[in-house]
């Protein structure tokens, strides 16, 4: 009974919109841009590195397209710092992590990794939770899927820690939803 009540509580929590994104209702790209600082900073919970990566990969326009409905699982800056550390970076600054990734990750691979975070339909956090309950994979624009499990997203790299949903989630924009995550999803075993 306790498990059922816990599940019901979480379902209610996740079903409730966490953020009202009226000022950023234009697009996912507008939300990510306006939620970032004025460049790399000490706020690991925003999206400075994601914005830099999306710009380098020429994906900002796709995330701004008003004619599509998308879901972005948006790694925050700390997620990108952890990825850089996993790949050999030894610092903790956003700028240093981005410089490391920019120099060591080919643009094609960066683009593939970012597309692995985008779903070609609008999914609420409730949709993600239900997909996890019924063990339904979530297919990305890259092609490969990841598997939600409660509030965790299991990617295709079994050696890396899994990403978790983190606040803000259920951010509504003019072309979809944004859910912040704690790790960069990996479409392959690195």
VOMIFI-934967 format. One record per residue (C-alpha): chain; x, y, z; residue in three letters. Coordinates in pm, 1 decimal, padded with zeros to 6 digits. Example, Ala and Ser with C-alpha at 12.3 -4.5 7.8 and 13.67 -1.06 7.14 Angstrom:
// residues 2
SITE   chain          u          v          w   res
SITE       A    01230.0   -00450.0    00780.0   ala
SITE       A    01367.0   -00106.0    00714.0   ser
//
This chain:
// residues 190
SITE   chain          u          v          w   res
SITE       A    00000.0    00000.0    00000.0   unk
SITE       A    00283.8    00236.8    00086.5   unk
SITE       A    00439.4    00187.5   -00259.2   unk
SITE       A    00108.3    00267.7   -00424.1   unk
SITE       A    00068.0    00585.9   -00218.4   unk
SITE       A    00424.4    00691.8   -00298.2   unk
SITE       A    00361.8    00632.7   -00669.0   unk
SITE       A    00036.3    00825.4   -00653.2   unk
SITE       A    00209.0    01116.5   -00478.4   unk
SITE       A    00489.4    01127.1   -00736.6   unk
SITE       A    00239.3    01103.2   -01022.8   unk
SITE       A    00048.2    01397.2   -00878.2   unk
SITE       A    00370.1    01593.0   -00828.1   unk
SITE       A    00493.5    01529.7   -01179.9   unk
SITE       A    00153.2    01587.1   -01340.6   unk
SITE       A    00137.6    01935.9   -01196.8   unk
SITE       A    00314.7    02194.6   -01412.0   unk
SITE       A    00628.6    02302.1   -01227.6   unk
SITE       A    00703.8    02613.0   -01427.7   unk
SITE       A    00483.2    02858.2   -01608.0   unk
SITE       A    00687.9    02975.8   -01900.4   unk
SITE       A    00477.9    03265.9   -02024.9   unk
SITE       A    00775.9    03492.6   -02094.6   unk
SITE       A    00952.4    03222.7   -02292.5   unk
SITE       A    00658.7    03070.8   -02473.5   unk
SITE       A    00813.7    03130.3   -02816.0   unk
SITE       A    01028.0    02817.9   -02835.2   unk
SITE       A    01252.3    02571.8   -02661.2   unk
SITE       A    01553.6    02763.9   -02795.7   unk
SITE       A    01421.4    03090.2   -02647.7   unk
SITE       A    01369.5    02925.8   -02309.2   unk
SITE       A    01720.6    02776.6   -02302.8   unk
SITE       A    01872.5    03107.2   -02410.5   unk
SITE       A    01680.1    03319.5   -02160.0   unk
SITE       A    01744.1    03070.6   -01878.9   unk
SITE       A    02118.5    03087.7   -01933.5   unk
SITE       A    02336.5    03352.6   -01781.7   unk
SITE       A    02542.0    03602.9   -01976.4   unk
SITE       A    02795.1    03334.7   -02060.6   unk
SITE       A    02976.0    03086.9   -01843.3   unk
SITE       A    02924.6    03156.2   -01475.0   unk
SITE       A    02907.7    02984.3   -01137.2   unk
SITE       A    02544.8    02877.6   -01178.2   unk
SITE       A    02566.8    02507.5   -01264.4   unk
SITE       A    02188.1    02475.6   -01281.2   unk
SITE       A    02135.5    02679.2   -01598.7   unk
SITE       A    02213.9    02594.7   -01961.4   unk
SITE       A    02520.5    02796.4   -02070.3   unk
SITE       A    02707.6    02491.6   -02201.3   unk
SITE       A    02395.6    02346.9   -02366.7   unk
SITE       A    02345.1    02676.8   -02547.9   unk
SITE       A    02708.9    02682.4   -02663.5   unk
SITE       A    02687.2    02318.5   -02776.7   unk
SITE       A    02357.2    02371.0   -02961.4   unk
SITE       A    02505.1    02675.8   -03134.2   unk
SITE       A    02815.9    02485.7   -03241.8   unk
SITE       A    02602.2    02195.5   -03367.7   unk
SITE       A    02370.2    02435.1   -03557.1   unk
SITE       A    02064.9    02308.2   -03367.8   unk
SITE       A    01933.1    02636.3   -03224.6   unk
SITE       A    01719.9    02696.6   -03534.0   unk
SITE       A    01563.8    02350.4   -03509.9   unk
SITE       A    01481.2    02407.7   -03142.0   unk
SITE       A    01322.5    02740.7   -03236.6   unk
SITE       A    01105.1    02598.2   -03515.9   unk
SITE       A    00740.7    02692.0   -03439.0   unk
SITE       A    00606.4    02425.7   -03675.0   unk
SITE       A    00719.4    02125.7   -03469.2   unk
SITE       A    00639.2    01983.3   -03128.0   unk
SITE       A    00947.1    01864.2   -02943.4   unk
SITE       A    01063.5    01761.4   -02600.9   unk
SITE       A    01412.4    01857.7   -02489.1   unk
SITE       A    01575.2    01669.1   -02205.4   unk
SITE       A    01808.8    01957.2   -02120.8   unk
SITE       A    02133.1    01877.0   -01940.1   unk
SITE       A    02221.0    02157.3   -01703.2   unk
SITE       A    02576.0    02294.0   -01685.8   unk
SITE       A    02675.7    02055.4   -01408.9   unk
SITE       A    02578.0    01762.6   -01634.4   unk
SITE       A    02818.2    01887.9   -01901.6   unk
SITE       A    03095.9    01944.6   -01645.3   unk
SITE       A    03050.0    01581.4   -01533.1   unk
SITE       A    03066.0    01463.7   -01895.6   unk
SITE       A    03388.3    01659.0   -01950.8   unk
SITE       A    03534.1    01506.3   -01631.9   unk
SITE       A    03431.6    01157.2   -01748.1   unk
SITE       A    03622.8    01222.5   -02070.7   unk
SITE       A    03938.7    01350.4   -01902.2   unk
SITE       A    03881.9    01710.8   -01796.6   unk
SITE       A    04021.0    01778.5   -01449.5   unk
SITE       A    03850.7    02104.1   -01353.2   unk
SITE       A    03508.9    02222.8   -01246.7   unk
SITE       A    03450.3    02548.2   -01434.0   unk
SITE       A    03184.6    02578.6   -01701.3   unk
SITE       A    03421.7    02760.5   -01936.7   unk
SITE       A    03693.0    02501.4   -01887.6   unk
SITE       A    03451.0    02213.5   -01940.2   unk
SITE       A    03315.7    02371.0   -02259.5   unk
SITE       A    03668.3    02439.4   -02389.8   unk
SITE       A    03759.3    02075.8   -02322.4   unk
SITE       A    03448.1    01942.7   -02495.9   unk
SITE       A    03484.9    02187.7   -02784.4   unk
SITE       A    03842.7    02074.2   -02846.8   unk
SITE       A    03795.3    01700.7   -02787.3   unk
SITE       A    03448.9    01612.3   -02914.9   unk
SITE       A    03403.3    01627.5   -03293.5   unk
SITE       A    03110.2    01840.1   -03407.7   unk
SITE       A    02934.1    01540.6   -03565.3   unk
SITE       A    02948.5    01347.2   -03238.1   unk
SITE       A    02835.4    01653.6   -03043.9   unk
SITE       A    02539.2    01691.3   -03279.5   unk
SITE       A    02448.4    01323.9   -03235.4   unk
SITE       A    02466.5    01349.8   -02857.0   unk
SITE       A    02242.6    01658.1   -02858.1   unk
SITE       A    01988.6    01497.8   -03092.8   unk
SITE       A    01973.4    01208.2   -02845.2   unk
SITE       A    01818.9    01458.8   -02601.3   unk
SITE       A    01536.6    01565.7   -02834.3   unk
SITE       A    01211.4    01375.9   -02888.3   unk
SITE       A    00991.6    01448.8   -03188.9   unk
SITE       A    00676.5    01495.7   -02983.4   unk
SITE       A    00569.9    01682.3   -02673.7   unk
SITE       A    00607.0    01466.5   -02362.1   unk
SITE       A    00507.3    01581.7   -02016.7   unk
SITE       A    00685.0    01451.5   -01709.8   unk
SITE       A    00375.9    01236.8   -01651.9   unk
SITE       A    00421.7    01083.3   -01998.1   unk
SITE       A    00783.6    01002.6   -01909.4   unk
SITE       A    00680.7    00848.4   -01577.6   unk
SITE       A    00410.4    00636.6   -01742.7   unk
SITE       A    00655.4    00522.2   -02012.1   unk
SITE       A    00884.1    00407.4   -01732.5   unk
SITE       A    00606.6    00220.4   -01552.7   unk
SITE       A    00514.0    00034.1   -01870.7   unk
SITE       A    00879.3   -00006.6   -01979.8   unk
SITE       A    00824.5    00181.8   -02302.8   unk
SITE       A    01139.3    00333.4   -02453.2   unk
SITE       A    01150.5    00695.4   -02558.5   unk
SITE       A    01277.1    00735.2   -02914.2   unk
SITE       A    01488.8    01037.9   -02993.6   unk
SITE       A    01552.1    01239.2   -03308.3   unk
SITE       A    01887.8    01064.2   -03334.9   unk
SITE       A    01706.3    00730.1   -03368.1   unk
SITE       A    01819.8    00529.6   -03065.0   unk
SITE       A    01599.8    00532.0   -02757.9   unk
SITE       A    01653.5    00560.0   -02386.1   unk
SITE       A    01450.4    00395.5   -02113.7   unk
SITE       A    01281.6    00594.3   -01837.8   unk
SITE       A    01267.4    00428.7   -01498.4   unk
SITE       A    01072.5    00633.5   -01243.9   unk
SITE       A    01252.8    00971.2   -01250.6   unk
SITE       A    01572.2    00825.7   -01402.9   unk
SITE       A    01664.5    00801.6   -01770.0   unk
SITE       A    01873.5    00499.8   -01868.1   unk
SITE       A    02086.2    00567.2   -02175.6   unk
SITE       A    02297.8    00336.2   -02393.2   unk
SITE       A    02621.0    00367.2   -02191.8   unk
SITE       A    02598.2    00107.9   -01914.8   unk
SITE       A    02920.2    00231.6   -01752.1   unk
SITE       A    02804.0    00587.9   -01686.2   unk
SITE       A    02566.1    00704.0   -01413.8   unk
SITE       A    02212.9    00755.6   -01536.8   unk
SITE       A    02051.6    01095.4   -01573.9   unk
SITE       A    01771.9    01200.9   -01346.3   unk
SITE       A    01493.1    01450.1   -01399.6   unk
SITE       A    01567.8    01769.1   -01209.4   unk
SITE       A    01384.3    02097.4   -01162.7   unk
SITE       A    01262.0    02272.6   -01363.8   unk
SITE       A    01054.3    02011.7   -01543.6   unk
SITE       A    00740.9    02045.2   -01755.1   unk
SITE       A    00844.3    02383.7   -01890.0   unk
SITE       A    00593.5    02462.9   -02163.8   unk
SITE       A    00708.1    02654.6   -02469.8   unk
SITE       A    00547.0    02737.5   -02801.5   unk
SITE       A    00695.8    02427.7   -02961.9   unk
SITE       A    00714.6    02172.4   -02681.8   unk
SITE       A    00839.6    02085.8   -02336.2   unk
SITE       A    01171.5    02114.3   -02156.3   unk
SITE       A    01280.6    01883.5   -01874.2   unk
SITE       A    01610.5    01949.4   -01698.7   unk
SITE       A    01832.7    01645.5   -01642.5   unk
SITE       A    02138.5    01584.5   -01426.5   unk
SITE       A    02365.8    01402.1   -01673.5   unk
SITE       A    02430.7    01414.4   -02045.6   unk
SITE       A    02262.9    01114.4   -02207.9   unk
SITE       A    02495.9    00897.3   -02412.5   unk
SITE       A    02362.5    00726.1   -02724.4   unk
SITE       A    02653.1    00477.0   -02730.2   unk
SITE       A    02881.2    00301.7   -02483.6   unk
SITE       A    03174.9    00538.0   -02442.2   unk
//
